[in-house]
Amino acid sequence: MTRVLLVDDDKALARALSINLRARGYDVDVALTGRAALEIAGNRTPDVVVLDLGLPDLDGLEVLQGLRGWTHVPVLVLSAREDQSDKVSALDAGADDYVTKPFGMDELLARLRAAVRRGAPTTADVPVVVTDHFTVDLTARRVTRGDEEVRLTPTEWHLLEILVRSPGRLVSQKRLLQE
């Protein structure tokens, strides 16, 4: 499940957005201040951050710079600031996208999905995938369960590799058969 950190000091908007996102299958953490956002991001490791710039304790750009100091999580700025200079400042500070308020929910969701796709780890980032039951080493082309190597046929390995290289995405039967 995709974890979203929603940072907005407007309690009504934060509540409405979190309800909408949860209804669409997202796991949502809400922060009403910049400090809370940085703390939650450090403890819960979100997949994407939706960040308002007008926060009571820190400016959203400060929060963005704080995040960029240690993470590459995609950040979608959601702000009432609509001047071009504000957008450029946020994007130059490390935001991945910028949506102005008021906004359409469908557009926000599409931009959120795009940010998550762009931020998904690639196999270059994750050459070894570890689960509770087994480990897949894509570089060595090995699967182990505990200390024992699991022997796979070339076809089994190829199917497993396709699935491992598509984390969090549905892989159709058609694609499996084509590849």
Secondary structure, 3 states (H helix, E strand, C coil): CCEEEEECCCHHHHHHHHHHHHHCCCEEEEECCHHHHHHHHHHHCCCEEEECCCCCCCCHHHHHHHHHCCCCCCEEEEECCCCHHHHHHHHHCCCCEEEECCCCHHHHHHHHHHHHHHHCCCCCCCCEEECCCCEEECCCCEEEECCEEECCCHHHHHHHHHHHCCCCCCCCHHHHHHC
